[in-house]
């Protein structure tokens, strides 16, 4: 395809108010056939009332709350965006004085 047949078209980001934002505290990432699969899970520990309850816990279930498939060519941009946000978060956390 030559440059004359290409056209840049802006993307308008639409964010419906009813869009969910599930909580995920466990993430699995795998690559398969040039696509990165990101699976987000919520793992909630069981209620533990005293030390005897700890002995009864043999597993913690993690429930899948979202799955994304990201093409390999988009994944570096995804990583860059995540790193920029993490860097901003860390800078903000360092700027907050610790309470005494």
N, C-alpha and C positions, 0 to 999 in steps of 0.2 A: 504494500500500500504506500503510495507516495504522499508527500507532505500536503499536496493540494487536496487530497481526499480526506484529510483529518480535520476535525473541528473540536476545539475545547468547549465543553459545555459545563457551566458551573453546577455544583450540587447544592440543593436546598435541603437542609437537615430538618425533618419534621419529627417532633417529639410529642406524641399524644399524651395528654394528662393521665390517661388510664394505663399507660405503659408501666409494667411491673419492674421493680428493682429488687429481685430476690437477694437474700444474704448468702454469700458463699465464703466459707472459711477453709475449704480444701479445693485444690485445682489440680487436674491431671492434663498434661499436654502430650500429644503424640503426633507424629507425622506419618502420613500414609498416602502414597502416590502423588506427592507434591501438594498435599493439602494438610494444614495443621489443624488438628481437632483439639479444641479446648473444652474440657468438661468441668463444670462448676458444681460443687457439692456443698450442702450444709450438713455439718456433723454437730449434733447436740449431745453433750455428755448426759448420761442418766442422772436423775437426782440422787444425791448421796447425803443421807441424813446423819450417818455416823460411820465410824471405821468399819463396822461389820458389813455395811453396804458395799464397801470397796471390794471386798473379797468376792462378792456375788457378780461383779462386772466382768464379763468375759469378752465383750466386744462393744464397739460404738458404731452405730450405723450412720452412714453418710448418704444423704438423699440427693440425687441429681436434681438441680434446679434450673440448669440451662446448659446447652451444648452449642458451640459455635464451630463452623468449618471456615477456615481462613486460607485462601490460596497462598502458596509459597511466595509469590511475587508481592503480595500485600503484607506479609508477615514482618519484614524489616521495618516498615512504617509503623506497624502495631507496636513492635518492641520499642522503637524510638519514642513513640507517644507515651507508652507506659513509663519509660525511663525518665522522660522530662517531668512527668507528673510526680514520680517518686522523688526526684531531686528537689522539686518545689516543696513537697511535703516535708522532706528531711530538713531543708533550709528553714522552713516555718517552725518546725519542732525545736530546732537549735535556737531560734530567736525567742522562744517563750521562756521567760525566767522561771526557774524552779521555785515552788512555794517552800517556805521555811517551816 
